[in-house]
Amino acid sequence: GVVYQPREQQMDERPKKRPKKRHKHKPNPKADADAAKLASSFPFPTDYGDHFETPARAYADLAPALEALCGGRGARVLDPYYCAGAAATHLRALGFSRATNPKTDFYASPAFRDPKNAPFDALVTNPPFSGDHKNRCLDAALRSAKPFALLLPAYVVERRYFRDACASKGAAPCFLKSATDYAYAHPHGTGKAAPPFQSVWVIDSGKGAAATARVAAALAPRYATGTCSLHRSPATLRQGGAAASERKRPNPKARKKRRRLAE
């Protein structure tokens, strides 16, 4: 006959899963030396993992919107976060001849302390993503009461601090999303060129929700076709396929395939 065992005994006799093996990171003296060398070249604290340059394509996508916000390409455009200086180079190549990207501590500068009266007309930047840099950058941009375009992870626009900060200043930014993800380059060629999130330009007139809405309406035909889409709210951005959270990083085989297809 069949011998029935108590449920507790049956559970005890089930094969136990092996604990996942954790891989320890091996020391990398060269990487440590590179990080130390890069850090020593800056007159202010930096994070090695934040040193990623924005590609020229991202600025080309933004150019029509930035021109509309500034009333032309002669505005004094400031990127206050220095990486390797490519920001000013890319913007000047697009006709924004007065673009600057100084190698200074943004948080110790007038651009952060008193952005409304600082000598710039528009703030355009891809801020560092570590720590609270994104929050502090958004705060300065909103306090400036000037046009701004911040390249941020798409999930940021869903965060409460983003909504509250914009609401406190009566701002309602629009969002520019590329059909293909931007790839970021590290000065030492390290790290992940393809980040585990989608990037969007957060664009605001600095003159209130109604003014930003008028700019967005004027730009709508320009972005109706092409490689970018303009969205008037986080809801339409979400409907347009922007991820509200970080994506899982693809496995090595998938990353290799993605790099091959991008070549």
Secondary structure by P-SEA (a helix, b strand, c coil): ccccccaaaaaaacccccccccccccccaaaaaaaaaaaaaccbbbbccccccccaaaaaaaaaaaaaaacccccccccccccccaaaaaaaaacccccccccccccccccccccccccccccccccccccaaaaaaaaaaaaacccccccccccccccaaaaaaaaaacbbbbbbbbcbbbbbbcccccccccccbbbbbbccccccaaaaaaaaaaaccccccccbbbbccaaaaaaacccccccccccaaaaaaaaaaac
